[in-house]
Each structure stands twice: as C-alpha cells, then as structure tokens.
C-alpha cells in the first residue's frame, strides 16, 4: 500500500500529540496517511506495552489511518545503527511515502531527537539502490526516497519553520490523544503523576495550537521544522 504521508514516532502517542491534526487535514484532501511507531513505550511510568497497544489501536480508529505498525525497538535504548536503519528503510520502501513526518530534532525526552536523526538518515539511505532490503514475502524492494521530511514539535518549544492550520481538526486530535487514557489526564487514575498526566498539560496542547494559529490568524495550528529550504509553487499558497 502506497501512502502519501507517513509519520514516524519514537513512542505511541507522539504523533497524536504533535501532528495528528496535520494528518487529518491531509486525509480530508484525499491523501492516504499512516504511522510507524518505533517502540511500544514500555518504559513509560504509567501503563504498560500491552495497554498502550490497545490505546494505539483505538487512536488509529479515531484517525482513520490507512496503516499503522510498531517496529518493537527497545524503548530508551534503540540506536542509529545498521540494524535499526534497515528496519526503518524497509518500511519507507514498503509504503513509498511522498512526505515523512518525524520526531522533534531536540526535546525533553532523549528518544525524540535520536528517532529524528534515525528517520532522517533512513530517508536518505532508502534511496540508495545498493542497499538491499526484502519485504515480508522476501521479495527485493525498490529504492525509494521521500520528497520531504519535516519534524514536528513536541514537549519543548521550537520556533517552527512553517505551521499548518488544523482548526477543523482540533477536536478529533484531542479525542485521539485521550485514547491514551493511561498516559494523560484521568481524575480517577491511581497511577503516579507525570509531567504529561496533569490537566494543565492537556490544556497546554490547545494553548500551544491556539498560539501557533494566532500567528497566521486561524484558531489552531501545528508547527514543523525542516533541515532544508522548503519551496512553494506560488505566493498565493501562503498565509
């Protein structure tokens, strides 16, 4: 299955928190969207891998994804090495996305920046014909390099290079985030408090989206950074 946009995430819920509105917006334009989670988030203070897998499946239904997979890398300990690169390359070649969204280039959680670099490197290597990978049926894959890779913004604030209007998608985005009930605000939870389990953190998602939206005179927006110059076809495409 070819996807138009493929979002990679170090942990289940990274995409929902950071760029699910953008995925939803482009899905409404008729594009196929999917997510690849690198780990199961098993080191998280709250919940466990099994619970997060169920929550991820629920969030995927809310987002109406065309595809979602989990590579099962070790949470906290995956590396940017040949083994992990080849796993990511295999998925890029499988889905042949035009655009890839990846973790923040730097953030509070060390996994995020490491995942960002891993996926960025894999995008380049996926286009090299002399790197050989096989699909699930042991059939050699064709080389494929996405047109663009953009990094979403996560816990730490990073000044975006561009923002996407998600005003019409904000409510669904929040519903997808709340599918991860083990991780985020639940007044009845007996789990330990974490930086992301408070009501204040949940409210901050809308506050940040509102602030980014204000910059382009819309209600809500999501921000992205890029490591190379981004072109537009004409000035009329810009806010």
C-alpha positions, 0 to 999 in steps of 0.5 A: 500500500502506497501512502502519501504521508507517513509519520514516524514516532519514537513512542505511541502517542507522539504523533497524536500529540504533535501532528495528528491534526496535520494528518487529518487535514491531509486525509480530508484532501484525499491523501492516504496517511499512516504511522510507524511507531518505533517502540511500544513505550514500555518504559513509560511510568504509567501503563504498560506495552500491552495497554498502550497497544490497545490505546494505539489501536483505538487512536488509529480508529479515531484517525482513520489511518490507512496503516499503522505498525510498531517496529518493537525497538527497545524503548530508551535504548534503540540506536542509529545503527545498521540494524535499526536503519534497515528496519526503518528503510524497509518500511519507507520502501514498503509504503513509498511515502511522498512526505515523512513526518518525524520526531522533534530534532531536540526535546525533553525526552532523549528518544525524540531527537535520536528517532529524528536523526534515525528517520532522517538518515533512513530517508536518505539511505532508502534511496540508495539502490545498493542497499538491499532490503526484502519485504515480508514475502522476501521479495527485493524492494525498490529504492525509494526516497521521500520528497520531504521530511519535516519534524514536528514539535513536541514537549519543548518549544521550537520556533517552527519553520512553517505551521499548518492550520488544523482548526477543523481538526482540533477536536478529533486530535484531542479525542485521539490523544485521550485514547491514551487514557493511561498516559494523560489526564484521568481524575480517577487514575491511581497511577503516579503523576507525570509531567504529561498526566496533569490537566494543565498539560492537556490544556497546554496542547490547545494553548500551544495550537491556539498560539501557533494559529494566532500567528497566521490568524486561524484558531489552531495550528501545528508547527514543523521544522525542516533541515532544508529550504522548503519551496512553494509553487506560488505566493498565493499558497501562503498565509 
